[in-house]
Amino acid sequence: MRKIYALATAMLVSAFGFAQTDVTFKVNMNNETVSANGVHVAGNFDANGSSGTAWNPSAYTMTDADNDGIYEVTITLNEGMYEFKFINDNNWGAGEEQIPAGAQVGGGNSNRWVYVSGSTMDAGPICFGGLVNCGMTGVVLQVNMATQTVSQFGVAAPGSYQSWDPASATMYNPDGSNIYKRIVEVTTGTTMQYKFVNGDSWADVVESVPSTCGVDDGNGGYNREITAKADTLVKAFCFGSCDECATSDVTFTVDMSNEASVDPAGVLIAGTFNGWSDTDPMTDNGDGTWSITLPLQPQTHNYKFKNGPNGWEGGFSGDRSINVTSNDTAVKYCFNTLDTVCPTWPDSSMVTFRVDVSAVASQVSADPDSGGVYVMGGFTNPTWQAGALKLTQEGATNIYSGTFKLGGNT
């Protein structure tokens, strides 16, 4: 019956537009000194076809009508995944909350997330800068579905914390990876049992928890168990396993031959697999290429190479991406390009620069030493203004030109 219902719902949404939800965002400010500029929430509220304002720190003012320290605002959104954060101010900066890792989207994205559905729903109350509400303990249940074909009905984590109902224990993968998670709010010291379901009912694929990491469920099987002594981000074990999913070795190689120089800190790789950090320096192969081999989970990973800590690639739009399978693999690119082999540049070229200064001719100084028109850039030595090259006026015209020898990789 649920499949017929799901189809009927999809037809209704298609016929009458997006299904909309009144979402009440709530933040508990009892541990904070509230800014004179108020409390706000900002997010990608224009996503999924919604008509909200995106990432504006002053657009959505939150209020505390009953003076209980919980500020709230209701926003009408279309069904789907959203990112957001609370601001104790009306501008970006010191008032932004620092979101704990367990509440973040993941994959290097440090925003909060929420999946919106139904006619009305609450997002919170959440303690400002916290995982769950103030005075409560949060447990982030996670499972890696890399070895499974995820059900069209999603993934669930039913447990003793919510009467063992798969339909109301939906998990989400806000970063689009194989890691599904659910944030559970309990009182400190609570011992809870749970297990993962590939679907939304007990008739779907229920994981068989190994005895080595489970507790007797009284029915001949085992449940997972955790005692919430403090906020906890549970490791993302493989579905039906006590261990993380098997990894594959991926060897990344980048050719730096066409770069003017390599940063003294070397070449780095950053991506969703390391939180976009500088923790994975690459090895100089001595031939202009740099390599590193990383054990990665079988899923899609985004990444970029860096020429030193601040030298992000920028010669193409978006990120590089690799879909890791169960097989070891290797990839190679030319830095700052999508080419697998760096183009061979000529040793040097004569380049003529010409510019018409008619629009600003009156501003051109006639001083024979400091006057005139110059060209400068990253190709001069020294670079830019210190190495500016003087152009020659073409007769009595307002056109200035100059021909200079430039290196082939400029």
TADASUL-V770489 format. One record per pair of residues at least 4 apart in sequence whose ideal C-beta (glycine too) atoms are under 8 Angstrom apart, sorted by the first residue. I is the first residue (numbers start at 1). GAP is how many residues later the second one is. If there is no record, write none. Layout:
I,GAP
I,GAP
//
This chain:
1,4
2,4
2,151
2,198
2,199
3,4
4,4
5,4
6,4
6,146
6,147
7,4
8,4
9,4
9,10
10,4
11,4
12,4
12,7
13,4
13,5
13,6
13,66
18,30
18,31
18,32
18,60
18,61
19,59
19,60
19,98
20,56
20,57
20,58
20,59
20,99
21,55
21,56
21,57
21,58
21,95
21,96
21,97
21,98
21,99
21,100
22,52
22,53
22,54
22,97
22,98
22,99
23,51
23,52
23,53
23,54
23,91
23,93
23,97
23,98
23,99
23,100
24,48
24,49
24,50
24,96
24,97
24,98
24,99
24,100
25,16
25,35
25,37
25,47
25,48
25,49
25,50
25,59
25,61
25,98
25,99
26,44
26,45
26,46
26,96
26,97
26,98
26,99
26,100
27,12
27,14
27,35
27,43
27,44
27,45
27,59
27,97
27,98
27,99
27,100
27,101
28,41
28,42
28,96
28,97
28,98
28,99
28,100
28,102
28,105
28,106
29,5
29,10
29,35
29,40
29,41
29,42
29,59
29,99
30,39
30,40
30,104
31,96
31,97
31,103
32,56
32,96
34,4
34,5
34,37
34,54
35,4
35,53
35,54
35,55
35,60
37,52
37,53
37,54
37,58
38,23
38,24
38,51
38,52
39,22
39,23
39,32
39,47
39,48
39,49
40,17
40,18
40,19
40,20
40,21
40,22
40,46
40,47
40,49
40,50
41,19
41,21
41,32
41,34
41,43
41,44
41,45
41,46
42,13
42,14
42,15
42,17
42,18
42,42
42,43
42,45
43,11
43,12
43,39
43,40
43,41
43,42
43,68
43,69
44,10
44,11
44,38
44,39
44,40
45,5
45,7
45,8
45,9
45,15
45,30
45,32
45,37
45,39
46,4
46,5
46,6
46,7
46,8
47,7
47,33
47,34
47,35
48,29
48,30
48,31
48,32
48,33
48,34
48,68
49,29
50,26
50,27
50,28
52,23
52,24
52,25
53,6
53,7
56,4
57,30
57,32
57,33
57,34
57,35
57,38
58,32
58,33
60,13
60,15
61,12
61,29
62,9
62,10
62,11
62,24
63,8
63,9
63,10
64,4
64,5
64,6
64,7
64,8
70,54
70,55
72,52
72,53
77,5
77,39
78,38
79,37
79,38
80,35
80,36
81,32
81,33
81,34
81,35
81,91
81,93
82,31
82,32
82,33
82,34
83,22
83,26
83,28
83,29
83,30
83,91
84,27
84,28
84,29
84,30
84,39
85,11
85,12
85,14
85,26
85,27
86,11
86,40
86,42
87,4
87,5
87,8
87,9
87,10
88,7
88,9
88,40
89,4
89,5
89,6
89,7
90,5
91,4
92,4
97,31
97,32
98,31
99,4
99,5
99,11
99,12
99,13
99,30
100,4
100,29
100,30
100,31
100,131
101,132
102,29
102,36
102,38
102,81
102,129
102,130
102,131
103,9
103,10
103,23
103,27
103,28
103,35
103,37
103,80
104,5
104,6
104,7
104,8
104,9
105,4
105,5
105,6
105,7
105,8
105,69
105,70
106,68
106,69
106,71
106,73
106,75
106,166
107,68
107,69
107,70
107,165
107,168
107,195
108,163
108,164
108,167
108,168
109,65
109,66
112,14
113,59
113,61
114,9
115,55
115,57
115,59
116,5
117,4
124,9
125,8
125,9
126,4
126,5
126,6
126,7
127,4
127,5
127,6
127,7
127,8
127,9
130,4
130,8
130,101
131,7
131,9
131,52
131,100
132,4
132,5
132,6
132,51
132,53
132,99
133,52
136,49
136,50
136,51
136,52
137,48
137,49
137,50
137,51
137,52
137,53
137,91
137,92
137,93
137,94
137,95
138,45
138,46
138,47
138,48
138,90
138,93
138,94
139,44
139,45
139,47
139,53
139,87
139,89
139,92
139,93
139,95
140,41
140,42
140,43
140,44
140,92
140,93
140,94
141,16
141,18
141,30
141,40
141,41
141,43
141,53
141,93
142,37
142,38
142,39
142,91
142,92
142,93
142,94
142,95
143,12
143,14
143,28
143,36
143,37
143,38
143,53
143,93
143,94
143,95
143,96
144,34
144,35
144,92
144,93
144,94
144,95
144,100
144,101
144,153
145,5
145,10
145,33
145,34
145,35
145,53
145,94
146,32
146,92
146,99
146,151
146,152
146,153
147,91
147,92
147,98
147,151
148,50
148,57
148,91
150,4
150,5
150,48
151,4
151,47
151,48
151,49
151,53
151,54
153,46
153,47
153,48
153,51
154,16
154,17
154,18
154,26
154,45
154,46
155,15
155,16
155,25
155,41
155,42
155,43
155,44
156,10
156,11
156,13
156,14
156,15
156,40
156,41
156,43
156,44
157,12
157,14
157,25
157,27
157,37
157,38
157,39
157,40
158,4
158,6
158,7
158,8
158,11
158,36
158,37
158,39
159,5
159,10
159,25
159,33
159,34
159,35
159,36
159,64
160,4
160,32
160,33
160,34
161,23
161,25
161,29
161,31
161,33
162,6
162,7
162,22
165,4
166,31
166,33
166,34
166,35
166,36
166,38
167,33
167,34
169,13
169,28
170,12
170,30
171,9
171,10
171,11
171,25
172,8
172,9
172,10
173,4
173,5
173,6
173,7
173,8
174,7
175,4
175,97
176,124
177,95
177,120
177,122
177,123
178,67
178,119
178,120
178,121
179,57
181,55
184,8
186,4
186,6
186,42
187,41
188,40
188,41
188,42
189,38
189,39
189,40
190,37
190,38
191,34
191,35
191,36
191,37
192,33
192,34
192,35
192,36
193,22
193,24
193,30
193,31
193,32
194,29
194,30
194,31
194,32
195,11
195,12
195,14
195,28
195,29
196,10
196,11
196,28
196,43
196,44
197,4
197,5
197,7
197,8
197,9
197,10
198,6
198,7
198,8
198,9
198,41
199,4
199,5
199,6
200,4
202,4
207,32
207,33
208,13
208,14
208,32
209,4
209,5
209,12
209,13
209,14
209,15
209,31
210,4
210,12
210,30
210,31
210,32
211,11
212,30
213,11
213,24
213,29
214,7
214,8
214,9
214,10
214,11
215,7
215,8
215,9
215,10
216,6
217,4
217,5
217,6
226,6
226,8
228,4
235,9
236,8
237,4
237,5
237,6
237,7
238,5
238,6
238,7
238,8
241,4
244,53
245,52
245,53
246,52
246,80
247,48
247,49
247,50
247,51
248,47
248,48
248,50
248,76
248,77
248,78
248,79
248,80
248,81
249,44
249,45
249,46
249,47
249,79
249,80
250,43
250,44
250,45
250,46
250,72
250,74
250,78
250,79
250,80
250,81
251,40
251,41
251,42
251,77
251,78
251,79
251,80
252,17
252,30
252,39
252,40
252,41
252,42
252,51
252,53
252,78
252,79
252,80
253,32
253,36
253,37
253,38
253,77
253,78
253,79
253,80
254,13
254,15
254,28
254,35
254,36
254,37
254,51
254,78
254,79
254,80
254,81
255,33
255,34
255,77
255,78
255,79
255,80
255,86
255,87
256,6
256,11
256,32
256,33
256,34
256,51
256,79
257,31
257,32
257,77
257,85
258,76
258,77
258,78
258,84
258,85
258,87
258,151
259,48
259,76
259,77
259,150
260,118
260,149
262,4
262,5
262,45
262,46
263,4
263,44
263,45
263,46
263,48
264,44
265,16
265,43
265,44
266,15
266,16
266,18
266,24
266,42
267,14
267,15
267,17
267,23
267,38
267,39
267,40
267,41
267,68
268,10
268,12
268,13
268,14
268,37
268,38
268,40
268,41
269,5
269,11
269,13
269,23
269,25
269,34
269,35
269,36
269,37
270,4
270,6
270,7
270,8
270,10
270,33
270,34
270,36
271,5
271,30
271,31
271,32
271,33
271,48
271,49
272,4
272,29
272,30
272,31
273,21
273,23
273,24
273,28
273,30
274,5
274,6
278,28
278,31
280,12
280,14
281,11
282,8
282,9
282,10
282,23
283,7
283,8
283,9
284,6
285,4
285,5
285,6
289,43
296,5
296,28
297,27
298,26
298,27
298,28
299,24
299,25
300,21
300,22
300,23
300,24
301,20
301,21
301,23
302,17
302,18
302,19
303,16
303,17
303,18
303,19
304,8
304,9
304,15
304,16
305,8
305,15
305,28
305,30
306,4
306,5
306,6
306,7
307,4
307,28
313,7
313,22
313,23
314,22
315,21
315,22
316,20
316,21
316,22
320,13
322,7
322,9
324,5
325,4
332,8
333,4
333,5
333,6
333,7
334,5
334,6
334,7
334,8
334,9
335,7
337,5
339,4
345,62
345,63
345,64
346,62
347,60
347,61
348,57
348,58
348,59
348,60
349,56
349,57
349,59
350,53
350,54
350,55
350,56
351,52
351,53
351,54
351,55
352,49
352,50
352,51
353,22
353,38
353,48
353,49
353,50
353,51
354,45
354,46
354,47
355,18
355,20
355,36
355,44
355,45
355,46
356,42
356,43
357,4
357,7
357,16
357,41
357,42
357,43
358,40
360,4
361,37
364,7
364,8
364,9
365,5
365,6
365,7
366,5
367,4
367,5
372,18
372,19
372,21
372,28
373,17
373,18
373,20
373,27
374,14
374,15
374,16
374,17
375,13
375,14
375,16
375,27
376,4
376,7
376,8
376,9
376,11
376,12
376,13
377,6
377,7
378,5
378,6
378,32
379,4
379,27
379,28
379,31
380,4
380,7
380,8
380,9
381,6
382,4
382,5
383,4
384,4
389,13
389,15
390,12
391,9
391,10
391,11
392,8
392,9
392,10
393,4
393,6
393,7
394,5
394,6
394,7
406,4
//
